[in-house]
Amino acid sequence: PAAILDPDCWEVDPESHREFVQWQQSGSMTSFSEPFLRRVYEEDMNLCLAFPNTTLSHALERAVQENDLFIEEVNTRHQHSTAPSKCVLLEVARFCRYRFRLGSRTPHTWYYISQLARNRITAVCDFLNYLRYIKQGLVKSSIHDMYWEVVKLRRQMALARR
């Protein structure tokens, strides 16, 4: 159990590593034929962004992929009451301290979400932003260090679903 948290005890999954290196060298952010992206979407991102409100979930997925999403903490003076409200994504009563809008699609429509929903969304956004930085040449780390950062961010997505 403690070894799981110790990076010195981690081993590289050769298949996952090969897919990442191949993607980093020649892949794109939009091609789901890439084994690396397909794996991450299937194993992590799709699960994080799967909510009971499927219609809004699909719109959210598109906005996240297009980097066209805005999330903010709700100012308490904007809340209509102190009672928990309904999280639009989870479709359950929750105290909704956050809200989001789908960028340019619905610039004036805000959706109120719980901490859990927000954590799942931001974990995916953090991961995709890191991949974008790699593709833009902004990450100057070694391929080994980039891979371990990807592993860490994938772990964050898994934890956000708990």
TIBA-561564 format. One record per residue (C-alpha): residue number from 1; residue in three letters; x negated, y negated, z. Coordinates in nm, 2 decimals. Each point is the difference from the previous one (the first is absolute). Example, Ala and Ser with C-alpha at 12.3 -4.5 7.8 and 13.67 -1.06 7.14 Angstrom:
BEGIN
nr/rest/x/y/z
1/Ala/-1.23/0.45/0.78
2/Ser/-0.14/-0.34/-0.07
***
This chain:
BEGIN
nr/rest/x/y/z
1/Pro/0.00/0.00/0.00
2/Ala/-0.27/-0.26/0.09
3/Ala/-0.20/0.11/-0.30
4/Ile/0.28/-0.11/-0.23
5/Leu/-0.06/-0.36/0.11
6/Asp/-0.38/0.02/-0.03
7/Pro/-0.11/-0.10/-0.35
8/Asp/-0.32/0.19/0.04
9/Cys/0.20/0.32/0.01
10/Trp/0.19/-0.06/-0.32
11/Glu/-0.07/0.19/-0.32
12/Val/0.06/-0.13/-0.35
13/Asp/0.28/0.18/-0.19
14/Pro/-0.18/0.06/-0.32
15/Glu/0.31/-0.01/-0.22
16/Ser/0.13/-0.32/0.15
17/His/-0.34/-0.16/-0.02
18/Arg/-0.05/0.10/-0.36
19/Glu/0.34/-0.14/-0.09
20/Phe/-0.08/-0.33/0.17
21/Val/-0.34/-0.03/-0.16
22/Gln/0.15/0.07/-0.34
23/Trp/0.27/-0.26/0.06
24/Gln/-0.25/-0.26/0.13
25/Gln/-0.21/0.04/-0.31
26/Ser/0.27/-0.01/-0.27
27/Gly/0.35/0.01/0.14
28/Ser/0.26/-0.27/0.01
29/Met/0.25/-0.11/0.27
30/Thr/0.30/0.08/-0.22
31/Ser/-0.07/0.34/-0.16
32/Phe/0.17/0.27/0.20
33/Ser/-0.17/0.26/-0.22
34/Glu/-0.31/-0.07/0.21
35/Pro/-0.04/0.29/0.25
36/Phe/-0.11/-0.23/0.28
37/Leu/0.30/-0.24/-0.03
38/Arg/0.24/0.29/-0.05
39/Arg/-0.12/0.17/0.31
40/Val/0.01/-0.31/0.22
41/Tyr/0.35/-0.09/-0.12
42/Glu/0.13/0.35/0.06
43/Glu/-0.17/0.06/0.33
44/Asp/0.01/-0.34/0.16
45/Met/0.16/-0.30/-0.17
46/Asn/0.33/0.15/-0.11
47/Leu/0.06/0.14/0.35
48/Cys/-0.07/-0.34/0.16
49/Leu/0.23/-0.18/-0.23
50/Ala/0.28/0.26/0.01
51/Phe/0.29/-0.15/0.20
52/Pro/0.36/0.09/0.04
53/Asn/0.10/-0.31/-0.20
54/Thr/-0.12/0.16/-0.33
55/Thr/0.11/-0.29/-0.22
56/Leu/-0.20/-0.26/0.19
57/Ser/-0.29/0.26/0.05
58/His/-0.04/0.03/-0.38
59/Ala/0.00/-0.38/-0.04
60/Leu/-0.25/-0.02/0.29
61/Glu/-0.23/0.26/-0.17
62/Arg/-0.01/-0.21/-0.32
63/Ala/-0.07/-0.32/0.19
64/Val/-0.28/0.17/0.19
65/Gln/-0.16/0.14/-0.32
66/Glu/0.02/-0.34/-0.17
67/Asn/-0.14/-0.18/0.31
68/Asp/0.32/-0.21/0.00
69/Leu/0.12/0.03/0.36
70/Phe/0.01/-0.24/0.29
71/Ile/0.03/0.11/0.36
72/Glu/0.02/-0.23/0.30
73/Glu/0.07/0.01/0.37
74/Val/0.34/-0.15/0.08
75/Asn/-0.01/-0.33/0.19
76/Thr/0.22/0.05/0.31
77/Arg/0.19/-0.32/-0.09
78/His/0.11/0.17/-0.33
79/Gln/0.15/0.30/0.18
80/His/0.37/-0.04/0.05
81/Ser/0.01/0.20/0.33
82/Thr/-0.23/0.18/0.23
83/Ala/0.18/0.33/-0.06
84/Pro/-0.17/0.25/-0.22
85/Ser/0.11/-0.02/-0.36
86/Lys/0.01/0.27/-0.27
87/Cys/-0.32/0.08/-0.18
88/Val/0.10/-0.01/-0.37
89/Leu/-0.24/0.27/-0.10
90/Leu/0.05/0.25/0.28
91/Glu/0.38/-0.08/0.02
92/Val/-0.01/0.02/0.38
93/Ala/0.04/-0.25/0.28
94/Arg/-0.35/-0.13/0.08
95/Phe/-0.14/-0.33/0.13
96/Cys/-0.12/-0.15/-0.33
97/Arg/-0.30/-0.23/0.06
98/Tyr/-0.09/0.00/-0.37
99/Arg/0.15/-0.08/-0.33
100/Phe/-0.11/0.04/-0.36
101/Arg/0.10/-0.12/-0.35
102/Leu/-0.07/0.16/-0.33
103/Gly/-0.22/-0.28/-0.14
104/Ser/0.12/-0.16/-0.32
105/Arg/0.30/0.24/-0.05
106/Thr/0.20/-0.12/0.30
107/Pro/-0.18/-0.31/0.13
108/His/0.27/-0.11/0.23
109/Thr/0.12/0.34/0.13
110/Trp/-0.16/0.10/0.33
111/Tyr/0.03/0.36/0.13
112/Tyr/-0.04/0.05/0.38
113/Ile/-0.20/0.30/0.10
114/Ser/-0.13/0.17/0.32
115/Gln/-0.36/0.04/0.12
116/Leu/0.00/0.36/-0.13
117/Ala/0.11/-0.10/-0.35
118/Arg/-0.25/-0.29/-0.01
119/Asn/-0.29/0.22/0.11
120/Arg/0.08/0.25/-0.27
121/Ile/0.01/-0.27/-0.27
122/Thr/-0.31/-0.18/0.11
123/Ala/-0.20/0.33/0.02
124/Val/0.07/0.05/-0.37
125/Cys/-0.07/-0.36/-0.08
126/Asp/-0.33/0.01/0.18
127/Phe/-0.10/0.32/-0.19
128/Leu/0.10/-0.14/-0.34
129/Asn/-0.17/-0.33/0.07
130/Tyr/-0.32/0.18/0.08
131/Leu/0.02/0.19/-0.33
132/Arg/0.06/-0.33/-0.19
133/Tyr/-0.31/-0.15/0.17
134/Ile/-0.20/0.30/-0.12
135/Lys/0.13/-0.03/-0.36
136/Gln/-0.07/-0.38/0.01
137/Gly/-0.36/0.07/0.11
138/Leu/0.05/-0.18/0.33
139/Val/-0.11/0.30/0.21
140/Lys/-0.38/0.02/0.00
141/Ser/-0.03/0.32/0.21
142/Ser/-0.14/0.33/-0.11
143/Ile/0.24/0.25/-0.16
144/His/-0.04/0.21/0.32
145/Asp/0.11/-0.29/0.22
146/Met/0.29/-0.09/-0.23
147/Tyr/0.12/0.36/0.01
148/Trp/0.00/0.00/0.39
149/Glu/0.19/-0.33/0.00
150/Val/0.26/0.16/-0.23
151/Val/0.02/0.30/0.24
152/Lys/0.05/-0.24/0.29
153/Leu/0.27/-0.19/-0.18
154/Arg/0.18/0.32/-0.10
155/Arg/-0.01/0.11/0.36
156/Gln/0.16/-0.33/0.10
157/Met/0.28/0.07/-0.24
158/Ala/0.05/0.34/0.16
159/Leu/0.00/-0.15/0.34
160/Ala/0.25/-0.27/-0.10
161/Arg/0.26/0.27/-0.08
162/Arg/-0.01/0.13/0.36
***
